[in-house]
Amino acid sequence: MAGGAVRAERATATRELILLTAERLFAEHGVYAVSNRQISEAAGQGNNAAVNYHFGTKVDLVRAIARKHGEQTEELRLRMLAEVDSGSRNVRDWLACLVRPPFEHLEARGNPTWFARFSAQVMTDPVLRDIMVEEARNSPTLQRILAGLKRCLPELPAEVRAERDDMARQLMVHMGAERERALAEGGPTPRATWQDAANGLIDALVGLWTAPVTSA
């Protein structure tokens, strides 16, 4: 292997190690409680500026973590969407496409994982939250799922749709984070597997989206 290829391979491995280390530390301590220097040290980098060198700012690092997982989840959504009738008017079909891929992604990574807790940390920050929202908007599969869900509920008022979208997002993020935390700490979980947890969350979200609307 040529010297340039070796250096490129090492750089890629270093980037992956930094991403994983940052994800873990952010999940366990909070994004702003962890410095780039601490991440570099925890990743075993002799150069304390390694994070800055490979990623730039903390915001750039958060975006890189979100994008990495987003790309992997996108592949799982594509597979699920291929199995769903594009004209389906079944709310559960579209919610399954929404919930199962990120949970399946976490299950495939083994235990412990940190991305669900990382996401919960990021979604509570007004600046970093925009990164996650932007990544979601750039997801073709997610847009297809939301369009399919909208077709199922054509009479739902726009303001109620927006409200329930926020509710669903909160449930997905924080239920995933709570399960991930319990697994990492060896604690009990309401459901035995991520697949079972997805079933429970889909049931709840079907109820949420199809609930009656009380007029003023």
Disulfide bonds with the S-S distance in Angstrom:
none
